[in-house]
Amino acid sequence: MNRTSGRRLLFAPLFAILLTLAASFARADQWTTPTPEELSMTSQPEVPGAAAVYLFREETTEDDLHMFSVYVRLKVLTEAGKEQGNVELKYASYTDGAGFSIRNIEGRTIHPDGTIIPFTGKPYQKLIEKTRGVKVQAKVFSMPDVEVGSIIEYRYKLGYDDQYVVPPTWFIQSDFYTRKAHYLWKPTSHDLSSNRGMINTIGWFPILPAGTELQHTELPPQSFKPAQKIFEVNAHDIPPVPTEDYMPPTSSLTYRVYFYYSTYRNLDEFWKNEGKIWSKARDKFIGPGHAVTAAVQQLVLPGDTQDQKLRKLYAAVMQLENTDFTREHTSAEEKAEGLKEIHNTDDVWERKRGNNDQLAELFIAMARAAGLKAYVMAVTNRDQNIFLKGYASFGQFDDLIAIVNVDGKEEFFDPGSRFCPYEYLHWKHTMAGGLRQTEGGTELTESPSQSYRTSTTQRIADLTMDEHGVVTGKVTLHFTGAPAISWRQKSLTGDATSLEHDLRTSVESLLPQGMDVKIASIDKLADYEQPLTVNVEVKGAIGSSTGKRLLIPNDIFEANAKPAFPHEKRDIPVYFHFPYMVQDAMRIKFPANLHLESAPSADTLQFQNFALYVLSPESAPNSVTIRRNYSLGNVIFLAKEYPDLRSFYSKMETADQQSIVLTNVPVAASSSPAAN
């Protein structure tokens, strides 16, 4: 937030997010007369079965009026689309005085026969979230008499404080097909100066469909008014946001335009100079101070190697309360405990708690106090966004990670992610764009990737079958890396009972239907450096009978798997969260009256150098063992690679669907195991 001459720039990432949930704004006070085609339409050919379609969306931003105006016309096509008549307009206010308000809400519902029902209700206020420094609220109202075929039409104004100017972010693509849309921004015509210099640049970063352009014009000055810049986008026939499986974070890839004011002439200058300011602020917070230095002297020994020192410090930070997984303590609570506001890492250490960023900075402070070179890096959360260098905003960065030089080699750490092992990053922080400190300043870079071997799931079933085809036995699950972190963090959101329920439900979803599943034990839940182990007792029928034959899945952990890529074509990349490896082993012992007629064929499949599948069956006189290993070494595949990737998965899924065939043979007629 930069102070200007009577005005301040409000770069509000939260506000930009809220606008995605709002819709768009009006250029005229008059309603739009619906056409006969709009009244009678029952579907949109481009999106068969769609619940609704935007007939028109508009957003106008006028800096000098400190106002956004939004206008929406939406056609309800199905019963599900009627839910769009319940409108929730979110906005935020800040404790530093910045604030937004919604007013002038108007609306009407138009039935297919042209009957108009005006909105006469009164919106009510709803508190969405209140955290330190910001309160998110909503104006909530319901449009009158909405039915299938109705046109919902409403508009409102979102105003903000006079001392601020807010460059807009235009979200062109939404959950519904948009026939037409109009976006217009009139930047302030006043001179803006800040404590860092003259605001001399308006920047923008567009992601627009082919044929849609950002128009930039400037009206000449008049005797009573300076020159006026105008930015405008007219869009039409915009498809809805894709909703396929294995998608990249759509919040960064959907059609949109980012705007920003800047004191810098170009992007490189912005990142260089703002990076220095950010780095200086981080160093001021990190220190280390006296309390952290004293703590480090107690935790490490003079004879420890650099790695030994760092492991001890990492463990000490991991033992602290991470308030991102518990709760943020109020000012009143901290005051009652005799605690002041957090100003540095000494304060974090004395509290023995902090949020993810504060704990990451505390670890860096401790590493520095131990004599190691340590740096902070701000990264984008890859689960939600992709870093865009062309968008000059620090709002893109979500979390902090640590970089420490250990014996001449830089290693990356994630102490702010609860239960994250030493020298490991949470997957959402891997291959993520960000800004890091260096010895001489800062630089934009990307965090490293991690091997598929670091995130493994082992699923082992040791089963004994009776003469009726019912098995009893034990299933053991071992998790490392990302799967282990996920389950461990889930344990913090509930109690032991809820965790056991979630694990049991997860196992039940894998196994053949009808099996009884009981969690026997959960081992190493808090020991983040060790594999998480879950022991499960199972019982039930796992096969289907066809006369004298019993058909059993060759891998009971894949019994309910559905095709990963059912669609023949795909226009967006395939995106996996992280590289991983799954290792399955299933052994079934069967009684003398059952004879192994056939087992699945051994198979090996490979997709380029990025994926490998190996199926290995073994048989003995009264048992069969199936081992299945799958490794994925890449996280993103382009649309042009999709046909080959889909073909690979199809072959793998076909191999997984093979059956073990057992034949019922009377014991008296078989003195020795029958041959195949």
LUMGUMI-173116 format. One record per atom (N, C-alpha, C): x, y, z. Coordinates in steps of 0.02 Angstrom, whole numbers, plus 50000, padded with zeros to 5 digits. Atoms other than C-alpha are relative to their C-alpha. Layout:
<rs>
XYZ
...
</rs>
This chain:
<rs>
500424994150000
500005000050000
500455006250000
499564994350007
500845016149941
499625006550014
500324993649984
500425033250014
500105004949942
499974995350055
500015046149881
499785006950025
500224993249982
499565064649878
499255000050012
500715000249984
497905063049968
499684993449983
500285006450019
497645045649897
500524994650011
499555005649994
498375028449922
499794994649951
500145005750044
498525013949804
499864994050043
500165006149963
497694998349869
500094994149954
499895006150037
498464982849794
499734994350043
500355004649955
497244970449870
499884993449967
500125006650029
497454952249816
499354996950025
500615002849974
496034947349932
499405003049963
500554996850035
494914960049848
499924997249930
500045003050067
495364952849677
499664993350003
500325006549994
494844935649738
499255000950010
500714999049988
493204942449802
499635001949937
500344998050061
492814950049634
499844994149955
500165005950041
492864932849554
499324997350019
500645002649977
491334928749658
499445005149989
500504995050014
490444944849617
499804999449926
500125001850068
489884945949435
500225005649954
499784994550043
489934962449337
499565006250007
500304993549980
489344981249332
499725004549945
500444997050050
488174993449244
500235006649972
499814993750032
488515007149119
499405004649991
500604995950008
486725013449116
499514998350055
500495001149948
485285015349237
499404996149974
500585003450029
484065007149118
500134992549995
499955007350009
483714988449114
500014998349926
499975002350070
483984978548955
499364996349983
500605003550021
482444973048862
500194993349970
499815006550027
482564954248831
499724998949931
500235001650067
482434947948654
499554993950003
500425006150002
481144934648605
500424993650006
499585005949997
482574922348582
500254998850071
499775000749931
483224925748759
499444997450045
500565002249959
481494923248833
499844992649989
500225006950017
481174906748744
500564994950004
499455004750003
482904898948749
499964995050058
500005005349949
483044882448844
500684996850009
499335002949994
484874878248816
500495004449962
499474996850037
486534884648752
500374994549962
499715005750038
487164873248609
500724998550017
499295001149986
489004875748656
500114996250065
499925003349935
488724868948832
499364996150017
500615004049988
487374855348829
499924998350074
500145001749931
486554852848997
500205005350050
499784994849954
487214869149071
499435002450043
500524997849953
486274875149224
499785007249987
500154993050013
486354893449171
500505002749949
499554996650047
487154905349048
499965007550012
500004992749995
487694923449062
499815002849931
500174996450062
486804933748931
500455006149992
499574994050002
487834948948978
500295001150069
499664998149938
489104953749112
500395006349986
499644993750010
489834970949136
500305002350066
499664997049942
491084978749255
500335006549978
499724993450014
491534997149254
500365002550063
499604997449944
492905004549364
500175007249985
499844992950007
493065023349388
500385002250062
499574998349943
494525028049498
499795006550034
500154993549970
494015046149522
499345000050039
500625000849962
492305040549585
500084994950056
499865005249950
493105026849692
499454994850000
500585004350005
491845014649628
500074994849944
500125005150050
491554998349537
499254999449990
500715001150015
489884995849451
499944993349964
500075006750027
489284978249410
499294998949976
500665001350030
487854972549299
500004992849974
500045007150018
487274954549272
499324998549969
500615003050029
486014946349157
500144992649990
499885007250001
485884927549180
499364996249985
500575004250019
484714914649103
500044993450037
500045006449964
484174899949212
499744994649952
500175005250049
484124883949109
499774993550032
500205006349967
483874869849236
499815001550072
500174999349929
483274866849413
500615002150040
499394998149964
485074867849473
500175007349990
499844993050015
485234884849390
499605004950042
500404995649958
483874891849503
500395002550061
499604998049943
485184892649640
500355006749988
499684993650015
485934907549549
499585006050020
500434994649974
484454917549613
500165001950071
499764998349933
485264917049785
500685003249993
499404996150016
486584930549770
500375001850064
499574998349944
488034933149889
500585004249974
499504995350025
489124948449856
500505001250056
499504999549948
490734947749955
500415006449994
499564994249999
491804962350007
500394999950066
499545000249942
493144966450136
500095006950029
499804993849967
493594979650262
500624998450041
499355001049969
495294982150344
500065004450061
499944996249938
495794988050517
500415006449991
499604993950010
496975001050442
499595005649970
500434994750025
495485010850380
499734998849931
500245001550067
495305003950206
499354996050006
500635003649996
493574997550170
499605000649936
500445000150057
492304993050038
499284999750025
500715000449982
490424994750041
499604998849936
500445001550056
489044988349929
499355003850009
500624996249997
487564999249889
499654999949932
500404999450061
486225002849760
499864993249967
500175006550027
485734984649740
499305000449970
500645000250034
484344983049613
499964993649960
500065006050040
483644968349520
499284998649979
500665002250021
482194959849435
500054993149970
500045006650031
481654942749375
499505000549942
500444999950059
480904940549202
499834992949982
500235006650018
479854925249163
500004999149924
499995001150073
479854917148989
499445003449963
500554996550034
478174925248952
500085007650002
499874992849997
478944942448984
499785003350064
500224997149936
478184945049158
500615002250040
499444997249962
479324956049263
499815000450073
500104999749928
479474953949452
500595003950029
499444996049973
480524968049530
500254997150067
499725001849935
481684964349675
499845005650049
500194995149950
480974973149827
500254998150070
499755002349936
481854963549964
500565004350027
499464996349968
483164969950084
500584995250013
499435004449988
484894961950078
500205000050073
499765000349931
485574955950244
500764999050000
499275000249992
487354956750308
500214993250028
499755006649978
488334940550329
500755000450011
499285000249985
490034938550413
500284993549973
499695005950030
491114926650311
500614997850040
499385001649965
492774927550400
500285006350032
499684994449966
493634938650526
500674997750027
499325001549976
495504937850551
500335006550018
499654994149978
496784949750617
500145004649940
499864995150053
496754965050504
499495000249945
500485000050055
495324960250388
499364996550021
500665003149988
493474956350396
499664999249933
500345001550063
492614947950249
499264999150015
500725000249991
490744950750238
499664998949933
500375000850062
489374948450111
499315003250007
500694998050007
487754956350057
499644994249967
500355005950024
486534942050032
499275001749986
500704998950017
484864942749943
499774994649951
500295004950046
483694931649843
499565003649949
500424997150053
482944936449676
499304997050004
500695002349991
481054935049672
499774995049946
500385004450044
480084920449597
500414997249942
499565002750052
481534912349503
499764993049981
500205006650025
481024897449395
500424998349939
499645002050060
481774887449253
499745004249941
500194995650055
481774899149103
500035007350017
499984993049980
481894915049205
500665003349979
499404995850008
483114929049167
500085003950065
499834996349939
483944935749324
500425006049980
499654993850018
484514953749309
500105004250063
499884995849942
485364963749445
500635004249989
499424995650003
486634977649471
500125002850070
499824997049935
487544985549616
500635004049991
499394996050001
488954997449658
500424998050060
499525001649948
490494993149757
500455006150008
499604994049989
491255008849831
500564998750050
499445000649953
492875011149926
500225007050021
499824993749968
493685024650030
500335004849952
499754994950046
494135041049948
500755000649997
499274999449999
495965040049998
500354994349963
499715005650036
496215024449893
499825000249926
500175001750069
496295019949710
500164992649991
499955007350005
496065001749662
500004997949927
500005002650068
496634995249493
499634993449996
500425005950002
495434981749437
500384993849975
499825006250033
495694963549392
499374997449967
500595002250037
494504957649257
500024992449991
500065007250008
493974939449268
499494998749944
500425000650060
493314936249093
499634993349999
500275006850003
492984917649116
499704998250068
500355001749938
491764910849244
499764992749998
500255006849999
490844894949290
499494998649946
500525000850051
489544898149154
500235002949933
499894997250067
489584901448968
499765007350000
500164992950003
489574920148934
499915002149927
500144997750069
488744926748777
500365006549984
499684993550011
489344944648794
500245002750067
499734996949940
490404954248919
500365006549981
499684993550011
491054971948934
500355002250063
499604997849943
492444978349047
500315006749982
499744993450013
492984996449063
500315002850063
499654996849944
494235005449173
500225007049979
499764993250007
494515024049189
500485001450058
499524998749946
496125026249289
499945007250024
500034993249974
496295041449398
500385004849955
499664994850040
496745057249305
500435004550043
499594996049954
497595064549459
500714997450001
499315002149991
499455064249483
500064996050065
499895004349941
499965050449602
500745000050017
499315000549977
501545051549702
500014996250065
499955004149940
502125039949838
500665001450035
499374999149964
503495039049967
500574996449965
499465003250039
504465028749838
500085003349931
499914996650063
504275040849694
499345001249965
500584998550040
503075046049558
499704993649971
500355005550033
501745033549502
499965001849926
499954997850070
502205034849318
499824994649950
500145005550046
501645018149246
499354996650019
500565004749992
500035008549222
500194993749962
499825006350031
500424990449188
499424995349996
500535005050005
499364976049133
500284993449973
499805006750022
499514957449103
499374996449978
500625003150024
498144950148992
500094992649984
500065006950023
497654931948969
499314999749967
500634999350036
496324933048834
499944994949944
500085004850055
495574921348704
500175003249933
499854997650067
496034922848522
499435004349974
500514995650027
495124937248440
499745005250049
500214995249950
494844946748602
500605004350019
499434995649988
495944961948629
499855005150055
500054994549952
496264974548766
500115006549961
499974993750036
495914991648692
500225005650048
499724994749958
496895006448761
499955006549960
500074993550034
496385024048712
500115005550052
499914994349955
496645041448783
499625005949972
500384994150020
495425055948776
500435006250011
499584994049993
496275072848748
499775004250059
500184995749944
496315085248892
499515005549979
500464994550011
494975098348908
500175005650049
499824994249959
495005115448989
499904998750074
500155001349929
494285108649150
500184992950021
499885007149984
494905090749141
500634997649965
499395002650032
496585082149109
499834994249953
500095005750045
496825068448981
499764993950039
500295005949967
495865052449021
500184993749962
499865006650029
496555035148987
499394995550009
500565004749996
495265021648951
500244993149977
499855007050017
495525002748952
499344996349994
500645003150014
494174991748880
500094993249968
500035006650032
493804973748834
499284998449985
500655002750020
492304967548737
500114992749981
499915007150012
492154948748741
499334996849984
500625003650016
490894936448674
500144992549993
499965007350007
490574917748673
500594997250038
499465002449957
491734914148818
499784993450033
500205006449970
491674895748869
500095000250076
499905000249927
491524891349054
500694997350017
499375002749976
493054887149157
499984992449995
500005007450006
493544869049117
499974996750069
500075003549937
493134856349251
500234992749993
499755006850009
494134841049197
500444998050059
499545002449950
495144830049313
500725001649980
499284999050011
497024832649331
500125006649962
499944993450031
496944851249290
500535004250034
499584995049969
498244864749318
499575004850042
500394995249961
497724878349443
499665005149955
500374995850047
496364886949343
499995007350020
500024993049979
496454902749448
500545004249967
499474996350034
498034907349353
499944999549924
500015001450072
497544901049180
499365002249966
500614997950032
495774907049151
500095006949969
499954993650034
495464922049040
499905005750050
500014994549952
495814937949137
500485005549978
499534994550010
496714954749138
500185002850069
499754997049939
497794960649283
500245007149984
499744993250006
498094979449303
500375001950064
499664997449941
499264988649420
500315006749984
499624993850003
499985005749454
500714998550023
499315001449981
501865006549470
500415006449999
499524994550000
503245018649513
500604998349955
499435002350039
504395008849398
499844999949925
500084999550072
504695009649212
499894993349966
500085006650031
504734990949179
499994994750055
500075005449952
504514974049263
500654998350035
499365001649968
506354970649292
500165004950055
499874994949950
506514987049384
499554999050061
500465001249944
504974982949488
500254994450045
499815005849958
505554965749545
500675001350035
499354998649969
507324971949579
499925004650060
500054995149947
506854986949683
499524997950055
500475002349949
505324979949770
500284994050037
499675005749968
506334964249803
500475002250056
499554997549949
507624974349898
499615002450061
500414997649944
506274982550004
499714994150039
500275006049967
505464965650039
500544996450040
499465003549967
507134957750083
500215003650064
499804996149942
507574971850203
499494999150057
500525001049949
505894969850292
500044993150030
499945006849974
506144951150307
500604999350047
499415000349957
507894953250378
499885003450067
500154996549938
507244965550505
499594995650047
500415004549959
505964952850565
500404993950023
499645006249985
507144937950558
500555001050052
499454998949953
508624945250651
500624995949982
500315002149937
509194934950742
500135004750058
499924996049940
508934943350909
500304996050057
499675003049942
509564939351084
499664993450020
500355006049977
508214926551127
500144994149954
499865005450047
508464916350969
500724997850005
499295001849995
510354917050984
500144995950063
499925003749938
510274911151164
499714993049995
500315006550008
509104897051118
500434995449958
499585004050043
510254891050979
500614997550038
499425002149960
511724890551099
499834994250046
500225005549958
510714878851209
499844993749960
500235005650040
510124867751066
500564996349964
499475003250039
511754864250973
500644999850040
499355000849967
513484858751025
500555002849955
499454997250041
515124866850967
500284994949951
499725005150045
515684850250891
499534997349948
500485002350050
514104847550789
500205002149930
499914998150070
514274847250601
499445004949982
500524995550022
513244859850503
499334996449993
500625003850009
511984846350460
499704998150068
500265001749934
511844840750641
499695006050035
500294993949971
511564858550699
499315001449970
500624998150034
510234861550569
499434995150016
500515004949983
509314845350608
499715001450070
500234998449933
509214850150792
499555006249999
500404993850003
508574867550750
499334998849965
500625001650036
507304860750626
499514996450046
500425003849953
506654848550756
499705004650053
500244995349949
506504862650883
499425004249974
500544996050030
505444873150765
499384995749988
500565004550013
504364858150718
499614998350063
500355001549938
503934855650901
499545005750022
500404994349981
503134872950911
499304999449969
500694999950026
501284876050885
499975003949935
500114996650064
500864880350705
499285002249999
500684997449993
499354891650718
499594999649936
500385001250061
498884888450537
499614993550005
500345006449991
498354871250597
499644999550067
500394999849939
497684875950767
499525005949996
500414994050008
496994893450781
500435006050016
499644993849985
497604911250784
499745002850066
500204997349935
497604918450959
499845007449995
500224993150003
496694934850985
500475004550039
499594995249963
497524950651047
499844999950074
500205000249929
496534949251208
500334994050035
499695006049970
497184931551239
500755001250011
499294998949993
498974936651207
500155005350053
499914994949948
498784951951317
499934996950069
500115003449936
498124940751456
500604995750019
499405004049988
499694930151437
500615004450009
499444995449991
500774945651453
500425000749937
499634999850063
501274944951269
499835006349960
500104994250043
501504959951155
499934997749928
500055001850071
501284960550967
500654996949976
499405003250028
502474950050864
500355004949954
499604995550040
503854961050795
500604996649968
499405003450025
505244948450765
499994992750021
499985007149984
505764930350781
500114998650073
499955000849927
506224932850964
499304999250030
500695000449975
504364935650995
499684993349983
500285006550020
503914919850899
500274994650046
499705005149958
505144909451000
499735000350071
500254999349931
504534916451166
499294997550006
500685002550000
502734912251120
499964992449992
499995007150017
503214894751064
499424998349951
500505001150052
501964896750922
500065005449947
500004995250055
501754905550756
499664997149940
500295002650062
500974904250585
500554997249956
499505003450042
501834895450441
500585004549980
499464995550019
502804910750383
500455001850058
499614998149941
503354915550558
500474994350021
499585005749982
504004898050592
500564999149949
499475000450050
504954897950427
500545005250014
499514994749986
505774914450472
500384998650065
499655001949939
506164908050647
500554995049986
499495005050018
507084893250572
500605003349966
499464996350033
508084905050461
500415003950051
499654996349948
508494915750612
500464995450040
499605004849962
509114900450707
500604997649959
499445002150043
510164894650559
500535005449998
499524994550001
510974911850550
500365000650067
499694999749934
511274911750738
500514994550009
499535005649996
512164895050715
500595000949953
499434998650044
513344903050590
499924997749928
500125002450068
512524896550431
499715005649957
500314995350046
512054906550277
499304997549984
500705002050009
510164906150268
499615005649969
500394995150039
508934914850153
499264998150002
500725001150004
507064916950142
499795000349927
500275000050067
506074913249983
499245000250005
500734999650005
504274918549948
499784996249938
500215004250056
503364906049838
499255000449991
500715000750016
501704904249752
499784992950019
500285006649984
500614890049815
499774996749936
500135003150065
500624878449665
499334996349998
500665003049999
498984870649721
499475004849976
500504995050015
498114887049683
500195004649943
499804995050049
499144898049569
500654998149966
499375000450035
500564899149446
500295007049999
499704993349998
501784913549466
500065002949930
499984996450063
501674926449328
500475006050008
499534994649995
503194937549311
499715006549971
500274994150032
502214949349200
499485003750041
500474996749956
501024953549341
500385002650060
499584997049948
501944965649456
499625000650065
500365000049937
501164960749620
500294994850047
499775004749948
501834953049780
499424995950026
500585003949980
500064946749808
500014993049971
499955006750028
500544931749702
500344995050047
499635004449955
501634924949842
499574998150060
500435002549947
500764914049970
500384998150063
499665002949942
502074906250084
500755001349996
499274999349995
503874907150142
500324993250012
499595005949987
505154893250133
500715002350015
499324998349979
506964892650190
500524996849954
499435002650037
508604890450096
500625000850044
499424999849956
510154885950196
500594996749964
499385002850028
511934883150136
500304995250051
499755005249956
512464866650214
500624996849968
499385002850026
514284861850185
500105001749926
499884997650068
514364872250027
499454998749950
500555001450046
512714866349952
499355002850028
500634997249978
511064875449960
499464994550004
500545004849989
509654864950033
499365004050015
500654996649991
507794869450037
499624996650057
500365002549942
506714867650193
499315003250004
500694997549995
504874869750234
499754999450072
500205000749929
504734872050423
499315002850015
500684997449989
503094881450404
499464995149982
500485005350016
502244865750336
500044994650053
500005004749944
501774855150485
500134992949976
499825006950013
502514837650483
500414999149935
499585000650060
503614841550332
500704997750020
499355002549979
505224831250344
500575004949984
499394996150011
506954838950351
500234999249928
499774999850070
507644843950179
499464997749951
500575001950043
505914841550102
499535005949996
500504994850009
504644853650031
499314996949992
500695002050016
502764851750036
499925000649924
500045000250073
502274847549857
499765006649970
500264993750028
501334864049836
500535005449996
499444995250002
502994873149864
500574997649955
499495002450047
503994862749738
499855002749930
500094997550069
504274869049560
499555006249999
500434994149993
503444885149618
500415006349988
499664993750012
503924902249555
500015004350063
499964995949940
504514914549685
500585004949998
499474995049992
505724927849746
500414998050060
499575002149946
507224923249851
500545005150015
499424996149982
508574932149946
500634996749972
499345002450020
510344930549879
500515003950041
499484996649962
512004936249948
500035007449983
499954993050020
511894952249849
499335003549989
500654996850011
510024955649841
499464994749997
500535004950010
508554945649773
499984998049926
500105002050069
508104936149616
499374995749994
500565004450014
506594927949538
500274993249980
499765006750015
506804909249529
499434995150011
500495005249989
505904892749548
500274995050050
499795005049951
505974880649693
500124993349965
499825006350034
506674863349653
499434995050000
500465005650001
505694847949606
500254994750048
499805005649957
505764831749706
499874993549964
500045006450033
505994813849652
499354996450017
500595004149987
504524802049636
500124995250058
499855004649945
505414791149764
499875003050069
500104996949935
505124803949902
499274999750022
500725000449983
503214802149894
499764993049979
500175006950015
502774783749906
499404997850041
500555003549966
501254773549951
500104992649989
499955007350004
501494755149990
499364997150029
500625003249979
499924744350002
500104992449997
499845007149995
500184726550062
499414996350030
500565004149977
498804713550081
500234992850008
499845007049986
499114696750162
499354996650022
500685002449992
497484686950147
499974992349998
500135007250000
496854669350182
499274999049981
500675001250025
495334662850088
499734993450026
500315006349980
494114649950152
499684996649939
500275003950056
493214636850047
499425003449965
500574996450030
491784649150013
500235006449963
499754994250035
492904662649939
500035006350042
499964994349954
492874673950092
500715000450027
499314999149976
494564681250143
500005003750066
499854996249941
495204687350309
500755001449999
499294998649999
496864695450340
500165007150018
499734993549979
497884711150360
500215004049939
499764995350050
498174726150251
500445005150036
499544995249971
499664737150289
500155005549950
499874994150043
499884754650218
500595003850028
499424995949981
501524764150222
499995006349956
500004993750037
501574782650172
500635003950016
499454995249991
503064794150145
499875006149957
500054994050041
503244811650076
499305003150001
500634996350005
501684820450014
499404996250029
500575003549970
500424806650058
500034999950077
499945000049927
501114805650236
499845006850029
500144993249976
501064824550258
499255001349999
500724998950006
499264824850197
499614996850057
500365003449946
498664811850322
500185003050068
499804997249935
499674819350464
499675006850012
500334993649992
498994836750432
499254999250010
500715001349989
497244829750421
499864998250073
500095001849930
497484822850596
499935006150045
500034993949960
497634840850658
499325003549994
500644996750010
495924845850592
499434996550037
500515003649962
494984833150698
500314996450058
499735004049945
495234820150833
500174993049974
499805006750020
495804802050833
499434996249967
500575003550029
494054795850795
499885002149928
500124997750068
493854806750641
500554997849953
499455002450042
495574801950577
499904992649983
500125007150013
495174783550597
499434999049951
500565000350047
493524786250507
500225001649929
499774998150067
494374795050362
500454994749969
499575005350026
495684781450346
499604993949980
500425005850016
494394767650352
499605001249936
500384998450060
493334776350221
500454999849938
499535000150056
494874778450110
500154992849979
499855007050016
495294759750122
499384996749969
500625003050026
493474754850092
499895002049927
500094997750069
493464765249933
500454996349950
499545003750043
494924754949866
499784992849990
500115007250000
494384737349910
499324998149969
500655002250027
492984726849833
499435001650048
500574997849959
491274732249895
499794994450048
500275004749952
490594724150050
500514997350049
499505002449953
492234720750139
499965003850066
499974996949935
492304724050325
500715002650011
499354996849991
493724736050367
500035002750071
499894997549933
494404739650540
500725002450007
499334997349990
495874750950580
500274997150065
499715003249940
496974741050699
500485004750036
499534995449968
498324754150729
500245005149949
499694994750041
499084770350663
500675001550033
499344999549970
500954770850693
500415005749970
499554994650020
502224785150684
499625006149975
500414994450024
500854798150664
500355006750009
499674993649986
501874812150743
500735000149980
499295000550018
503594805950688
500085001349925
500024998050071
503704815650525
500614997649961
499415002450036
505434808650483
499944992649982
500105007250013
504754790750477
499384998949957
500615001650037
503484782450362
499404999550047
500635000849964
501694783550423
499724993149983
500235006850011
501034765850445
499304999150028
500685001449979
499214760650454
499874992549992
500155007150001
498754742750499
499254999050001
500725000750011
497044736950442
499824992650001
500285006850002
496044721050474
499414999949953
500525000250050
494924715850331
499694993049998
500355006450008
493634702250299
499445001049950
500564999650046
492424698650158
500154996449935
499925003150065
492144691349986
500335004949953
499654995550046
493314698449855
499914998049927
500065002450069
492814688549701
499274999249980
500665001450026
491324684749591
500004992949972
500045007050019
490754666949558
499644999249934
500325001850064
490344660149384
500024992549995
500015007350000
489854642049407
500534997350047
499475002949960
491384632549467
500615004750006
499434995449999
492534647449442
499885005950046
500004994049959
492954661649559
500495004949971
499594994750031
493594677749481
500185005150053
499744995449949
494684688649592
500405005549966
499604994550029
495404705849551
500754998650011
499285001349993
497264704649518
500345004850048
499754995349950
497524719749632
499395002950035
500614997749966
496164722649762
500015007550013
499964992849988
496804740449786
499795004049938
500224996750062
496304744449606
499314997549979
500645003150018
494624735349613
499485005049978
500524995050015
493594751349605
500265005849957
499714994550039
494744761849496
499605001249936
500354998050062
493914771349355
500525002649950
499524997550050
494754776549191
500215007150018
499744993449982
495874791449225
499835005249946
500104995350055
495614799349054
499494997149951
500515003050043
493944794148978
499885003749935
500164996050059
493854808248851
500554999249947
499535001150055
494654805848681
500435006149987
499634993850014
495164824048663
500055004250063
499894995549943
495834836948784
500385006149975
499704993850024
496294855148758
500455003250052
499584997149947
497154858848924
500504994950023
499495004849977
498724851148998
499744995450055
500135004649944
498654836249115
500495001850055
499604997349945
499284841349286
499924995550061
499995003949939
499764829949430
500325004350055
499744995849947
500134837449600
500744998950013
499305001449983
501794828649627
500204993349970
499775006650020
502874814249564
499904995150058
500125004749946
502514798449660
500114992849976
499935007150014
502684779549671
499504996250043
500465004449964
501374766649719
500244992849991
499765006950000
501944749149766
499484995650034
500505004649973
500624735649789
500274993050002
499845007149995
500874717849849
499404996550031
500585003749974
499424705649872
500154992649997
499935007349998
499594687649929
499364997050028
500605003549979
498094676149941
500164992650007
499945007249989
498194658850018
499304997149994
500665003050009
496754647649965
500004992750021
500045006849974
496134630850028
500094994849946
499865005550047
496394613849948
499464999149949
500535001050049
494704614049863
500015005249944
499954995050052
495204629149759
500684999349964
499415001150042
496434627349616
500115006149956
499844994350042
497324641549525
499984997949927
500065001650071
496734640249346
500425004649958
499594995250038
497554656149282
500135006250042
499804993849967
498454671549344
500135005349946
499864994750049
498704688449259
500694999249970
499355000350034
500114689849135
500455005550026
499514994849983
501694699049183
500005005349946
500034994650049
501754715949101
500455005750023
499614994049988
502894731149088
499815005249948
500194994550044
502324747649015
500395006250019
499624994049986
503284763748997
499745005749955
500194994150039
502774781248943
500595004950001
499404995950006
504284790848880
500474998350058
499585001249942
505464792949028
499665002250065
500354996949944
504104798949145
499554995450039
500465004449964
503024784149194
500184992749985
499835007150007
503344765549223
499514995850040
500485004649969
502124751549263
500274992949993
499755006950001
502664733949311
499514995650039
500455004949968
501484719449351
500364993350002
499615006249992
502304703649421
499604995050041
500355005349963
501264688249467
500464994350019
499655006049979
501954673449564
499484995150028
500485004949975
501044657249603
500374994350035
499775005949964
501304642749724
499414995250003
500555004850001
500264626949750
499365002650032
500614997749966
499054635349871
500005007550013
500014992749991
499374653949850
500195003449935
499814995950057
499584667849724
500205006850028
499754993449979
500564684049745
500045004549939
499984995150054
500344699449635
500355006250025
499654993749985
501554714049639
499885004949943
500144994750050
501094730249552
500375006350022
499634993849986
502264745249545
499855005149946
500114994550047
501854761849466
500385006150023
499604994149984
503014776849459
499845005549949
500134994150041
502614794249392
500535005250015
499444995549988
504094805849370
499905007149976
500134993350026
503294821149289
499325002350023
500644997649974
501874832549342
499565003349948
500414996650050
501304841149183
500154997249931
499965002550068
500944834649009
499575004549956
500344995450045
500464846048866
499444996549962
500585002850036
498864843848766
500224995749942
499775003950057
499874837348618
500254993150022
499775006549974
500534823248730
499424995750025
500575003449970
498784818548788
499834993449967
500185006550030
498404804948658
500474994350021
499545005349979
499984795248702
499944998550074
500085001049928
499744797948889
499364996050013
500645003649992
497934792048876
500074992849978
499895006850023
498474776848777
500384995950052
499615003549948
499754772348911
499554998250058
500445001349944
498464773949049
499484994749983
500505005050021
497204763748950
500304993050002
499675006549997
498444749448932
500124997850072
499885001549930
498884750449117
499354997950033
500655001649969
497044750249167
499744993349975
500195006650026
496734735349053
500384994550036
499605005049963
498154725849137
499744999350071
500255000249931
497434730449307
499344996250005
500665003349998
495744723149260
500034992549987
499955007250006
496414705749231
499794996750066
500255003649941
495744692549350
500444993950016
499745006449978
496454678449452
499414995149998
500555004850007
495394663049410
500154993850042
499965006049958
495144649549541
499444995349982
500495005150016
494244633149504
499864995850061
500205004249944
493274623549633
500104992749982
499845007050013
493994605849636
499864996050064
500125004049940
493324592549757
500654997450028
499385002049968
494684588249883
500154992749987
499895007250010
494434569449862
500264998449931
499795001450069
494754570549677
500685003149985
499374996650014
496384579949697
500494998550056
499495001749950
497824571549790
500605004549997
499464995250007
499034584349726
499755005949960
500234994150037
498874601749654
499964998749925
500085001050072
498214601449478
500455004649961
499584996050043
499314607649339
499585004649958
500364995350043
498834622349230
499874996849932
</rs>
